[in-house]
Amino acid sequence: MLDAMHRQRIYLSDEVFIINVDNYIEKKKKKEIEYAQSLGKII
């Protein structure tokens, strides 16, 4: 359910802002970034 909510928020957004602490992005966030890129969102 949370995954669907995150995807909906990405879909509705104009841009996606990622905070990358210690140069680590977990797999779930990588998928969200890929989804945003597939929609042509600014990251």
N, C-alpha and C positions, 0 to 999 in steps of 0.2 A: 504494500500500500504506500509506504514512504517513497519507494522508487517512482511510482506513478506521480506522486505529488511533486517530487523534484523535477521530473521530466516536464510536467505541466508548467512549473515555474520557469524553467528554461525556455519552453516554447513561448510563453507570454512575455519574456524579457527582451530588451533591445540589446543588452550586453551581458556578458558573464564575467564576473571578477573572481579570480582564483587567488587565494593566499597560500603560498607555497613555503612552509616552514621547513628548514633544514633540507631543502631540495628533495622532499618526499611527497609523492602523490599516490594515494592508495588506489587499488584496482577499480573500486566503485566510482571514485572521482574521475579516473581516466575515461571510463565509459560515459560519464556525464559530459566530459569535455568533448569526446568524440561525437556525442549526440548534438551538442551545441554547434560544433563545426559542421555537421551534416545539414543543419538548419541555416548555416551561413551567419551565425551570431558572431559578434566581435568578442574576442576573449582577451 
